């Protein structure tokens, strides 16, 4: 039993159990100089504030413990001094290994000033490293971080010049490149729960998230370290049901009851919300509607990429507005929103509650969620972007002279099937107006976000292209797509002049090939009928059959193939139209302004091959996009299908009458 603990004995059946309840000061007194300390928390939620405050108090009063190493996954603070922001005092920390530094700006500044050593590693990697530590393993093999600043070829995650030890190595396993992340043994774990019995069994019934409490506790305990749990209350011995015990007492050394409700808030903005803990379900119809500003414009456009029946992750900032738009448009029941913190389903919360979800279907541990993400479970993610360059690289980790950190960004962006980066076109003072359905830039932002080269690579565009990952970049005034040749401008908001409002505020010129106009519904303050689009309810309206000429016209202008189910819906619609015609038909297809996700061209070509085999006599297609013509032709060639793909509709129609072909096929 740790020194200082109250040696009371409680008779429970035939077993004798120690009373592990002590004060915060007594618990913190057990920490020694140079210890490795880990703490729980996600952004502003589930933070053991009483323990953080007690550690700060002891150091300020006694200058001990000093030289600690802090390990943490996500940011855990309010960016103003609470949470891990309390650990900024010079001498308290000597090293930090974290997924996020933005929630503790003074600690980040100490790292930038070379006063401490530090590493910024992917949040999911740190989360999974807790399990490696618990199991006595030397580290973790992962592909997460390849070709980013975490890759040893680009810095190895080190945050400054005084950090010299390599804790990330590039290795080859059976011909494939992997990163090996070295595990750091943990001496002290700060965890948090709701209830504890005197033996230290912990339940989390009023917590918004479970995070990595169990793995952190096991990592410290199995290393011979100390586990300190902050809770709201003590309950009778044995009163917590076995399946409700999330951290068993065998792992817990000390239990500290928060001395005031302020020290045990659900998050810094909410004392307690039972809808976020899963205790109750609340109606969502009355949730506040977002104002039609630049943030909502971005969220609305991003929402058009939502995959029906798919699993989605949303980042903080502009991306989390997609959850509100999905709710407004009654789309939420048809998608499953998730957070890297472990929430699955429901309506994702924003602001101080970010990471949690109202009416969640389930809440799993953070490391388990990253297992799901890393294994390819995500259909789509929508993430923010601070900088983007002509190669499609994105920086969210270090910009504007500040060390922010990557959080879960690298895990999520690298492993999601499709990615939408979302953010304003410029930053700092941007003001817009919507007049008669057109966007007007009232005041331009001071900082450019589309730069020649990003300051730090948090997402690698070239690596994404190698893996044919669909990626688009959504702003309030335009949309870009990542192509093999770089960024292409594919959509422009109504009212926006390309030269004046886009190119004049970029450090590079994107590929421009007759971009489409962004959907007008985005700029009208009324429902968009998004559900109809996502579920392809009106797809049959795009098909017209001319019986006299036996031609089936298919107008796919502005339509997007987001996932394979879209192709299945289109094939079903076309087969029905052909069967109604009662014979093989000639088809003419308008692909102008449409988009096929990079990894779905082969599936789309398979659909064309099926229609050629069973229902078409011939087919011709046209689009002004040279990229789409090339990709479609390559996919069709692989299947031995050779329909005609033209640039202009006149050429597509002319081929049906045997006129001379004038375009590349």
RAZI-V461910 format. One record per backbone hydrogen bond with DSSP energy under -0.5 kcal/mol. CO is the residue of the C=O (numbers start at 0). NH is the residue of the N-H. Records with the same first field share a line. If there is no record, write none. Layout:
# RAZI-V461910
CO=NH, NH
This chain:
# RAZI-V461910
1=4
4=6
5=7
7=18
9=11, 16
11=14
14=11, 16
16=9
17=19
19=21, 254
22=26
23=27
24=28
26=29
27=30
31=34
34=36, 68
35=186, 187
36=70
37=189
40=73
41=43, 44
42=76
43=267
44=41
46=48
47=50, 51
48=52
49=53
50=54
51=55
52=56
53=57
54=58
55=59
56=60
57=61, 63
58=62
65=33
67=69, 93, 94
68=36
69=96
70=38
71=98
72=98
74=42
75=83
81=84
82=85
83=86
84=87
85=88
88=91, 92
90=66
91=67
92=90
93=116
94=69
95=97, 118
96=71
97=120
98=406
100=103
102=78
103=106, 107
104=108
105=109
106=110
107=111
108=112
109=114, 115
110=113
116=95
117=158
118=97, 120
121=125
122=126
123=127
124=128
125=129
126=130
127=131
128=132
129=133
130=134
131=136
132=135
137=182
139=180
141=178
142=145
144=147, 150
147=150
148=156
150=153, 155
151=154
154=157
156=119
159=162
161=163
164=166
166=181
168=170, 179
170=177
172=175
175=172
177=170
178=141, 180
179=168, 181
180=139
182=184
186=225
187=37
188=190, 227
189=39
190=229
193=231, 232
194=202
195=234
196=199
197=19
200=196
201=245, 246
202=193, 194
203=206
209=212
210=365
211=215
212=216
213=217
214=218
215=219
216=220
217=221
218=222
219=222, 224
220=223
225=188, 227
226=228, 252, 253
227=190, 229
228=255
229=192
230=257
232=195
234=197
235=238
238=240
240=243, 244
241=244
243=245
246=201
247=250
248=251
253=228
254=21
255=230, 257
259=262
260=263
261=264
262=49
265=45
266=269
269=265, 266
270=265
272=275, 276
273=277, 278, 279
274=358
283=286
290=292
292=296
293=297
294=298
295=299
296=300
297=301
298=302
299=303
300=303
301=304
302=305
305=307
306=309
309=335
310=378, 379
311=337
312=381
315=318
316=319, 320
317=320
318=321
319=322, 323
320=324
321=325
322=326
323=327
324=328
325=330, 331
326=329
330=333
331=334
333=308
334=336
335=311
336=344
337=313
338=341
340=210
341=363
342=338
343=360, 361
345=347
346=357
348=354
349=352
350=353
352=355
354=342
355=348, 354
356=359
357=346
361=343
364=368
365=369
366=370
367=371
368=372
369=373
370=374
371=376
372=375
377=416
378=417
379=312
380=419
381=314
382=421
386=394
387=450
388=391
389=486
392=388
393=457, 458
394=385, 386
396=403, 404
398=401
401=398, 403
403=100, 101
405=408
406=122
407=411
408=412
409=413
410=414
411=415
416=469
417=380
418=471
419=382
420=473
421=384
424=448
426=446
427=445
430=441, 442
432=434, 439
434=437
437=434
439=432, 441
442=430
446=426
448=387, 450
449=506
451=389
455=457
456=148
458=393, 460
459=463
460=464
461=465
462=466
463=468
464=467
467=469
469=418
470=481
471=420
472=479
473=422
476=492
477=474
478=489, 490
479=472
480=482, 487
482=485
485=482
486=510
487=480, 489
488=512
489=515
490=478
491=517
492=495
493=438
495=497
496=500, 501
497=501, 502
498=503
501=504
502=505
507=509
510=488
515=491
518=521
519=522
520=523
523=525
528=532
529=533
530=534
531=536, 537
532=535
535=538
537=540
538=541
539=542
541=554
543=545, 552
544=546
545=549, 550
549=585
550=545, 552
551=553, 587
552=543, 554
553=555, 589
555=558
558=594
559=561
560=596
562=565, 566
563=567
564=568
565=569
566=570
567=571
568=572
569=573
570=574
571=575
572=576
573=577
574=578
575=579
576=580
577=581, 582
584=616, 617
585=551
586=619
587=553
588=590, 621
589=555
590=593
591=557
594=560
596=599
597=600
599=603
600=604
601=605
602=606
603=607
604=608
605=609
606=610
607=611
608=612
609=613
610=614, 615
614=584
617=586
618=643
619=588
620=645
621=590
623=625
624=628
625=629
626=630
627=631
628=632
629=633
630=634
631=635
632=636
633=637
634=638
635=638, 640
636=639
643=620, 645
645=622
647=650, 651
648=652
649=653
650=654
652=655
653=656, 658
654=657
